[in-house]
Amino acid sequence: MEKQKNSKILYVDTAECCEMVGLMLFQETRNVDFVGLSSSEEALKSIEFENFDLFIFEYNLPKISGIELCRSIRVTDSQTPILFYTVIADSFDRQIALHNGVTDYLVKPDDLNKLIFTIKKLS
């Protein structure tokens, strides 16, 4: 029997959020390689050298926003799902994100219960 490949997930948010989501994923599933970064610049470097099965971004990141990260990825990769897990709940911002290639959009903390299900579905 062949071992199932782990999904590789890149999450970019504050260190605290990365730790929380990483712990939740570890408790719910063991078949995930989770990379949590708190800098968009680090994320762009990581994306250059590694392949990911799912990206999760906060909309409101310092220096390079989640939207800008999404646009950068979509230049060369139209397939890998991008999930926004963000504090930005405005429907206008949600539409901007979806228009720029975001696959799904969840709002903190209201959609916390949907987060693990959505990650499993997309990765």
C-alpha positions, 0 to 999 in steps of 0.5 A: 500500500502506497503512503499518501502524500502530505499536503503542503500548506503555506499560511501567511499571517501573524505569528500567533495566528500561524501557531493557532492554525498550525496546532488546529491542523495538527490535532485534526489531521497528520497528513499536512506539512504546514509552513507558517510565515509572518512576512509576505517577503518571506512567503514570496521567497519560499514560493520561488523554491517550494511547491505548495498545495494550498496557500492561506493568507490574511488580507491585511498583511504589512508591506505586501498585502494578501491581494498582492501575494495572490496576484503574484502567484496567479501570474504563474500559477492559476491552479493552486487554491488560495484561501483568505482567512482574514479579519476583513469582513466587508463584501466589497473586499471579498469581491476584490479578493475573489476577482483576483484569484482567491478560491475561498474567503473565510472571516476571523473568528466567525468562520473558525469552525469552517476553517479546518473543513475548508483546508481539507477540502482545498488541499 
